[in-house]
Structures are given as structure tokens and as C-alpha cells.
Amino acid sequence: MLDQKQQQGILWSPIERECLFLLQRCRTRKNLLQIHALILRSAVDANVKILGKFITACGKLSSIRHARHLFDNRSNRDDTFLCNSMIEAHVGMRQLADAFTLYKDLSRETCFVPDNFTFTVLAKCCALKMAVWEGLEMHGHVVKIGFCFDMYVSTTLVDMYAKFGNLGLARRVFNDMTDRSLVSWTALIGGYVRRGDMDNALSLFKLMPGRDSAAFNLLIDGYVKVGDMGSARSLFDEMPERNVISWTSMIYGYCNNGDVLSARVLFDAMPEKNLVSWNAMIGGYCQNKQPHEALKLFRELQSSTVFEPNEITVVSILPAIATLGALELGEWAVNMEPGNDGNYVMVRNLYAMEERWKDVKEIKGLMRRSGAKKEVGCSAIEIDSRVSEFISGGIAHPQFEVIESVIVQLWIHMRDSEGTQTP
């Protein structure tokens, strides 16, 4: 049995430190089981901290059943750190119902005492799953237990209500906070931005002490999305320190508003670019019907030794490839995304445009071998609260024969009507 100092992690044995080291670097389930065997063989499973870290590792590697079996068979399952680890593992797997059920069962059946971390995890999960009723219930527990003035808990509640779209409750929680962090301010500003309420977002932003890059970027992104590039540019120019997110947001905004020239000026002025910036500018040229410029910039990216084009680059450059018939780039796109059926179809059509029928046949064979096929067009219509879907070339509709008969009659009627019309 470990003494109190060891339980607190002040004096850990070499084997305990080794287990913790291995858990922090565990990447596979096989390694996870090996570490578990080491923990049991070394008799360090009484160390709650190691056990909690093991449960966390299980959650990250989707071994939640293994973690839950281990947790449920512990005699000290009411330990706050251990309980939080298990709840967080469920949340990490987006298992909101399991996380809440466990929280309620522990509160009812054991001596478990939740802390501020418990509620921050549950609030984040509610926001992620848009679980409004569970969020309200959890907020009630926060008030009842006495964590309503905890800065971390209140901040996650502000963020949760903001993501629910309930900015009234978000603002009320925010106003009741005695201490606020930059994250608290940013969470509420982000809620206003998501709603498109830029007036309230800007008013709150002006009251914010020590405005950081995250708050500036949120507001810039909001103005970009509503098409107010003048306000976005004013904030951008006001920023004490711009990062790659700030520059890229402005590039997206100018491209979306058709001002590719301003976007390119910013792109060229960027002190540090990343692949997202390149993709934004390439996509902006395609979006604004400038395929030659898109291909030219793409060639620059290909010659760069810093970045390699990725799948997003493929999506960005595809319109230019199709417009200009850049066959070699079409072939490159197929090699970059062999699982994308649309790329095969595009290259096949490019070959057909050049009457390279042998290559068309090879592409068709490659499509068959890879299981790729062109998406079939379909349409849907709602009549008397029932939706019917019609697929191009399909005959699977239960009333196909009746529909076909009516269409034939309509066609005959239209043909005869056209034949009797006087010029």
C-alpha cells in the first residue's frame, strides 16, 4: 500500500514514474494492454493518479469498455480524480448519456464529491452535443453545490449557453462572474459573432481588458462572414500582433467579396504563410474565375520546399484544372486522392476532350478496380407529407409503371399540341 505522500505524487517510485512516462506516450491499444500488465505486475494499481491517467489513455484510444470495467471494479471509485477521469473518457468518446448517468450514479450511490473540473467537462460535453436540457440540469447542480462563482466553471457555462444560441443566459452568467479571464470574454464575443450580432460583439470587445489575438480574430471572422470588409480591415490594422489566422481570414474575406487583388496584396505581404493560406488564395482565384492565376500560384506552391499540397489543395485547384483542361494536374489530383470518385470522372472527361480514347478506357478500368463510380443524379418531391426520391435511370419506385404511363401520355399530348399550333 502506498503512503499518503506517494498518493499525492510527491514521492513516486521509479516504476510509478516509468508507468506514467509510458502512459503519456502510449499510441496503440496493444501498448496500452502491456502498460496495464506492467501496472498490475508491479502492484502500483493502488496509485489513483496512475489509474486515472490509464483511464484517460483508454479514452483517447477508444478502449472505453476496458476503462469502464477497470473503474467499476475499484473499491475507491468515489475518488474525485478517478471519477473525473472516467467521466472525461466518456465525454472524449462523445458519450454524453454515459457521462451523465455515471455522474448521477456516483453522486447517489457513493461519497463522490464533484469539483470544478467535473462541471467544466460536463459543460463542454453539453455544448459539443447541443444537449440543452442536460446543460440546464447540470447548471442547477453547479448552483446547488456552490460552484456558480468559480471562474472556470462559469466560463464553460458562458461558452455552453453561447453555443446553444441562448445569449441571454450566457450574458447573465457572464455578468454574475466576479473574476473573468480572457477566455470568458472571448466565449461570449464568439456567441454574438456566431449569431451575426456584430454590434453587441463589438460593444463587448471594446469593454474587454487586454484584448488578445483570439478576440481580434473572432471579430474579424465575424465581419468577414457578414461581408463587412471595411470593419474587418479596420480591426486588422488595429491589431498589435497579427498571426497567420488573422491574415488568412482577411484573404478569405476579400476573395469571397470578389476583391482578389486586395487578397493577393495581403498574401504577398504575409510574414509567414502556412498551407491554409496558400489554399485560400488558390481557391480564391478559382472562385473568382481566374484559373490561370490559380494554376500559376499552385505551381509556386509545388516548387516550394516548405509545404506539400494536401487534399484541400486538390479541392481548391480542381475548378482551374477542369476549366483549362490541365490534364497532368488532373492525373496528379487522382494520385493525391485515389478515393475521390469525382477526380476520376474529371480526368476521364479531360482525356475525352483530347480524344485519347485509350486513356479513357484505362481510367474506366481503374475506376472499376478501385470501386469508384460517378455519382448518380437524383431529385425528390414531397406530396401529401410523403417524400418520393427519383434516381436518374432508376426503376425502383413502387409506382414506377403508373408514373411512366402518365409521363408517356403527357409527352403524346405535348407532341400533338405542338403539331397543331400555327406559326
N, C-alpha and C positions, 0 to 999 in steps of 0.2 A: 504494500500500500504506500502511495506517495504521500509525503508530508505536505503541510499547507503551503510552504514556500514553493515546492515543486508544482503544486496545483496552480499556483498563481503565475507560473512560468518564470520565476526569478532564478531558481536553481534547477536547471534541467540536466539530465544525464546525457552522455554522448549519444546513446541510442535514441533518446527522445528527440534530440536535435537532428539526428540523421533522418528520422521518420518525418519530421516537419520539413526538412530540406527536400526529401523525395516527393512529398505531397505537393509542394509548391511547384515542382517541375514535372508532375505526372501528366502525361498526354494521352495514354491509352487505357482501356479497361483492363487489359492484361497486366499492365504495370500497377494498376490500382489494386487488383487482387493480390499481387505479390507484396505490395506495401501492407495490405491488411494482414496477410500471413505473418509478415515481419512484426507488426504491432502485437498480434496475439502471441507469437512465439517469444517475444521479448517481454511480455507481461506489462506493457505500458498502456493498455487499453483503459486503465483507470484514470489516465490523464484526460480530463474533459476537453482541454484545449486541442489536443491531438485528435480526439474523437470528433470534435466539431469541425476541424479542418478536413478530416477524412470525409465527413458527410458533405461538406462543401465541394470537395473534389468529385464525389459521386454525382452531385447535381450537375456539375459542369460537363461530365462525361456521360450524361443521360443514364446513369445507373441508379435511378431514384428508388427502384424497388429494393435494391441491395441496401441503400442507405436507410430506408424506412424499416426494413427488417431488423437491421442493427439497432436503430433508435428504439423501436417498440419493445425490444428485449432488454433494454437497460433499466436497472433499478433506480438510477438517478436521472430519469428522463424529464424531471421537473427543473433541471438546471437551466437557468436562463440562457446561457451561451449555447448550450446544446440544443435547446428548443428553437432558438433563433436560427441556428444553422440548418435545422430540419425545415423550418418554415421557409427560409430563404431558398433552400434547394427546390422546394415545390414551386415557389414563385419563379425561380430561374427556368423551370420547365413549363411556365405559364399555366400551372395547375392551381388556379385561384380557389376552386371549391375545396381541394385537398388542403391548401394552406389555411383557409378559414376554418374548416372543420377541425383541423389539428389544433389551431389556436383556441377554439371554443372548448374542445375536449380537454386540453391541458388546463385551461382556466377552471373548468368544472370539476375535473377528477383528480388533479394533483395540486401541489403547492406552488406551481409555476407563477412567477411574478414577472409580467412583461415589462420591458424597459423602452426607452425611446427608439432603440434600433428596431424592436418588434413592430412598432407602428409605422416607422418610415418604410420598412419593407412591405407591409400590407398596403399602405397608401400608394406606393409605386406600382404594386400589382393591380390595384383597382383602377389606377389611371391607364395602365397598359391595356387592360381588358375592357375598359369603359364600363366597369361594374358600378353603376351609380348607387343602387340600394346598399350594396356591401360597403361602399365608401361612406355612406351616411351612417350606417351601423357602426363601422369602425371609428368614425369621428365621435359618436356617442360614447364609446368605450374610452377614448382619449380624454374626454371631458370628465367622465366618471372617475377615472383613475388619477387624473391630475396632471396630465402631460400637455394640456392645452397651451401652456406658456413656454413650452420647450421650443427653442428656435428651430431645431432640426425637424421635429415633428410638424410644427406649424408650416414650415417651408414646403414640406412634402404635401401637406393638405392644400396649401395655396396652389401648388402645381397640379394636384389631382383635380380640384374643382375647376381650374382654368382649362384643363384638358377635357373635362366634362362639358365645357361651354357655360358653366354656371359662374359667371364672373362676379355676380352679386355676392355669393358665398365666399368666393376666392378673395374678394376685396375686404369682406368683413373679417375673415381670418387674418388677413394681412394687416388691417388697421388695429386689430387687437394685440398684435405682436409687440412685446416690449423691446426685443432685440431683433434686428433684421440683418441678414447677410446680403452680399451681392446676389447670391442665388435666389433669395427671397424676392428681391426687386425684379430680377430677370424672369422669374417664373410668372409673375403677374403681367409684366410687359408682354411676354410671349403669348399669354392668353388673349390680350387685346389685339395683338398682331394677327393671331390665327383667325379671329373673328373679323378682321378688316377694320377694326375701330382704331384708326391711326391717331385720332385726336386725343383719346384717353391714353393711348400708348405713349404719345409724345409728352403729354402733361406729366405722366408718371416718370418718364425718362428724365425730364428736366428737374424733378424733385430728388432724383436718385443721387446719393453721395458717392463720390469715387467711381463714376461710370467707367466700366471696363469694355474691352473689345467685344465681349459676348453680347452686351446690351446694345452697343452700336450696330453690330451685325444683325441682331434681331430686327431692329428698327429699319435698317437699310433694306433687309429682305422683305419686310412688310410693305415699304413704299415701292419696291421693285414689283411686287405682285399686284399692287393696285395701279401700276403704270405711272406713278408719280416720280419720274426720274429726276426732276428738279430738286425735290426734297431729299431724295436718296443721295444725290451728288453733294448737297449742302452738308449732310451728315458725314459723308465720306471725306470731304475736305476738312471737316472739323475734327476728325479722329486724330488723337495724339500718336497712336501707333496703329498702322493698318497691317492686317495679316492676309494670308492668301485667300481666306474666306471672304474678306471684305472686297478684295479686287475681283474675285470670281463672281460674286453676287452682282456687282456693277456690270461686268461683262455680259452676264445673262440678261440683265435688265435692258441694257442698250440693244442687244440682239433681238429680244422679244418686242421691242418698240421700233424695230427697223433701222436703228442708228448704228449700223455695223462699223462705220468709220470711227465713231467715238469708242466703240468697244475695242477696236484694233489699237487705237492710241493707248488705251489703258493696258491692253495685253502686252504691248511692246514696252510699256513703262514699268511693268511689274518687276520688282527687285528679285523676286523668287517665284518661279512658276511650279505647279505640280501638274499631274496628268489630267486632273479635273479641269484646270484652266485651259489646257490645250483642247480637250474635248468640247468645252463650252464654246471656244472660238471657232473650231471646225464646224460644230453643229450650227452655230450662228450664221456662218456663211451659207450653209445648205438651206437653212430656214429662210434666208433672205435671197434665195435664187442666185447665189454666186458660187456655182460649183467649181469653177476654175480656181478661185481663191481658196476654196476648201481643200482641193487636191494639192495646191501649192503648199499650203500650211501643213497638210498631212505629210508631204514629202520631207518638210523640215523636221517634223517630229520623228519620222523614220530614220533620218540621218543623225538625230540626236543620240548621244551616248548615255544620256541621263535617264530617259524614260523609254519604256517599251509600250507600244499601243496595246490596249486591252479590249475586252468585249464592248465596253461603252464607246470606244473609238470606232469600232465596227459599225455600231448603230448610228453614230454621228456622221460617218462618211458615206454610208450606203446611198443616200439620195444623190450625191455627187457622182458616185460610181454608176448608178443607173442612168442618170441624165447624160453623162458624157460617154457612156459605153466603155469605161476603163476596165477592160477585160482582165488585165493582170491583177488589178486590185480586187476585182470580184473573186478571182481564184484565191487571193490572199485572205479575203473575208471568209471563204469556205474553210480554209485551213485553220483560221483563228477560231471559228465557231462551227465545228463539224456537226453539232447537234441542232443547229438552227436551220429549219427546213426552208425558210424564206431565202437564205443565201444561195442554196442550190437552185431554186427557181430563177433567181435573178441571173446567175451565171449561165444557166441553160438558155434564158432569153437573150443574153448578150451573144452567146455562140450562134443562136438562130439568126440574129440581126446580121452577123457576118457570114451567114450561110455555111457555117462549119458544122455540117450535119453529123460527121463522125464524132466530133466532140460532144454534140448534143446527145448522141446515143450513149456515149461514155458517162455523161452526167446522169442520164436517166438510169443507167445501170448502177451507178454509185448511189443514187437515191434509193433504189430498190434494196441494195445490200445494206445500207445504213438505216433502212426503215423510214426514210424521210419521204414526205408526200406533201403536195400542195394543199393548203387549207381550202376546204370546200365552202363556197358561199352559202349563206342561209339567211332566211328572214322569218319574222314572227309577227303574228297578228292576234289581237285579243277580241273575241266576240262573246257576249253574254258571260263575262268574267272567266272565260276559258281561253288559254293561250295555245295556239297551234303554231308549230315550227315547220317550215318548209326548207328542205335542203336541195341545192342545185343537183338535178338529175335523180333525185330520190323518189321512191315509190312506196315508202314505208308508212305514209299516213293512213289511218284506218278508214278514211272516206276517200281514198285516192280515186277510185273508179267514178264516184259521183262528181268529184271536183273536175276530173278530166273531161267528163261528159259535158258539164256546164261550160268549161273553157272552150271546147270544140264548138258548141252551139253559139257562144259569143263570137268566136272567130268567124263562123259562117255568116252570122248576122252582120258583122262589121264589113266583111268582104262584099256581101250583097249590097250593103248601104253605099259603099264606095263606088260600086259598079253602076248604081242608078243615079249618082249625083251628076248634075250638069256642071260643066266647067264655068 
